[in-house]
Amino acid sequence: QVQLVESGGGLVQAGGSLRLACAASGRTVSSSAMGWFRQAPGKERQFVAAINWSGGVTRYADSVTGRFTVSRDNAKNTVYLQMNILKPEDTAIYYCAARAPGSGVYTVLTYYDYWGQGTQVTVSS
């Protein structure tokens, strides 16, 4: 069992930055990968970024590549999403996700087993 809590969301103007954090508790060391997804009003939840626990391998959606960076601090059981040059289209609820023990890094929503409740990111123009 893994519990995830997102934080760091807020309201920023276009071009600004935010750093999201996902604090994990429970059997977190058993998770093989962590991911970030977002859901804008009226749209489906979409992949944003992912990172594996052992090798530091990362993946990003094309829409955020070069602007967002996912990282981890295993000593703190925390995964971060640094978001730079934010755009209005980045506005969404951002969710942290964890996959059950295994290998690899995953970009597909259905591959994840545990989810946080989300944190709101709003980017104004």
Summary of the structure (lengths in Angstrom):
residues: 125
radius of gyration: 13.4
end to end distance: 40.1
largest distance: 41.4
contacts: 384
relative contact order: 0.33
helix: 10%
strand: 51%
